[in-house]
Amino acid sequence: MALTDAQMTDCRRYMGYALAGTTMPITADQDLVYGQFGLVTMSLYKRLTTLTASEEAVVDTYLTNLNALEIAIVGAGANLDTDIAAVWTRNKTEVADRTALYRQQRRELCGILGFPPGPGLGSGNSLSRC
């Protein structure tokens, strides 16, 4: 079993790297993203296409969870207009809490694949950027 093109696109996106579109074909030897593994430099594409079945299962679990977290952030926006309704009171930090968890999971995906977070995630351990 190999990751689908959609899963590889989601990996790249969740890891904070820009999508390539049709401007440049992404291959094992030509990519926008490279990582260092000891003395070996490897493209993200090569890494994603050479995972073992058990590693793919782990990545798939992350992608499934990240998709759910991303949808939950957007869904939380439905409650932003209500501060207090009867006995229900909106959690004013819900979006921030969900976003922080989402970003943390994105960074963990980078870690398990052995690549640094991309520009879309910012540098270091900062969770202040998306």
DOLUM-442887 format. One record per residue (C-alpha): residue in one letter; z, y, x. Coordinates in steps of 0.5 Angstrom, whole numbers, padded with zeros to 4 digits, always signed. Layout:
// residues N
aZYX
...
This chain:
// residues 130
m+0000+0000+0000
a-0002+0007+0003
l+0000+0014+0000
t-0005+0017-0005
d-0008+0023-0003
a-0004+0027-0008
q+0003+0024-0005
m+0000+0026+0002
t-0001+0033-0001
d+0006+0033-0004
c+0009+0031+0003
r+0005+0037+0006
r+0007+0042+0000
y+0014+0040+0000
m+0015+0040+0007
g+0013+0048+0007
y+0006+0047+0010
a+0000+0050+0008
l-0005+0046+0004
a-0012+0046+0008
g-0017+0046+0002
t-0024+0045+0004
t-0024+0049+0010
m-0022+0044+0015
p-0022+0036+0014
i-0016+0033+0015
t-0016+0027+0019
a-0012+0023+0024
d-0014+0027+0030
q-0015+0034+0026
d-0010+0037+0023
l-0006+0044+0022
v+0001+0040+0023
y+0003+0036+0029
g+0010+0033+0031
q+0012+0031+0038
f+0015+0024+0038
g+0018+0023+0045
l+0011+0023+0049
v+0007+0022+0043
t+0004+0028+0039
m+0002+0026+0032
s-0001+0029+0027
l+0002+0030+0020
y-0004+0026+0017
k-0003+0020+0022
r+0004+0020+0021
l+0003+0019+0013
t-0002+0014+0014
t+0001+0010+0019
l+0008+0009+0015
t+0010+0002+0014
a+0011-0001+0006
s+0019+0000+0007
e+0018+0007+0010
e+0013+0009+0004
a+0018+0007-0001
v+0023+0012+0002
v+0018+0017+0002
d+0016+0016-0005
t+0023+0016-0007
y+0024+0023-0004
l+0017+0025-0008
t+0019+0023-0014
n+0026+0026-0014
l+0023+0033-0011
n+0018+0033-0017
a+0024+0032-0022
l+0028+0038-0018
e+0022+0043-0018
i+0021+0042-0025
a+0028+0043-0027
i+0028+0049-0023
v+0023+0052-0028
g+0026+0049-0034
a+0032+0052-0032
g+0029+0059-0033
a+0029+0057-0041
n+0036+0059-0041
l+0036+0066-0037
d+0036+0070-0043
t+0042+0067-0046
d+0049+0069-0043
i+0054+0067-0049
a+0052+0063-0055
a+0057+0061-0059
v+0062+0056-0055
w+0056+0055-0050
t+0056+0059-0044
r+0050+0059-0039
n+0051+0057-0032
k+0049+0064-0028
t+0048+0060-0022
e+0044+0054-0024
v+0037+0057-0022
a+0040+0058-0015
d+0044+0052-0015
r+0038+0048-0017
t+0034+0051-0012
a+0039+0050-0006
l+0039+0043-0008
y+0031+0043-0008
r+0030+0046-0001
q+0036+0041+0002
q+0032+0035+0000
r+0025+0038+0002
r+0028+0039+0009
e+0031+0032+0009
l+0024+0030+0008
c+0022+0033+0014
g+0027+0030+0018
i+0026+0023+0016
l+0018+0024+0017
g+0020+0027+0024
f+0017+0034+0023
p+0020+0041+0023
p+0020+0045+0017
g+0014+0048+0016
p+0013+0056+0015
g+0014+0055+0007
l+0021+0053+0009
g+0023+0058+0014
s+0026+0056+0021
g+0033+0053+0023
n+0038+0051+0017
s+0037+0057+0013
l+0036+0056+0006
s+0034+0063+0004
r+0027+0062+0004
c+0023+0057-0001
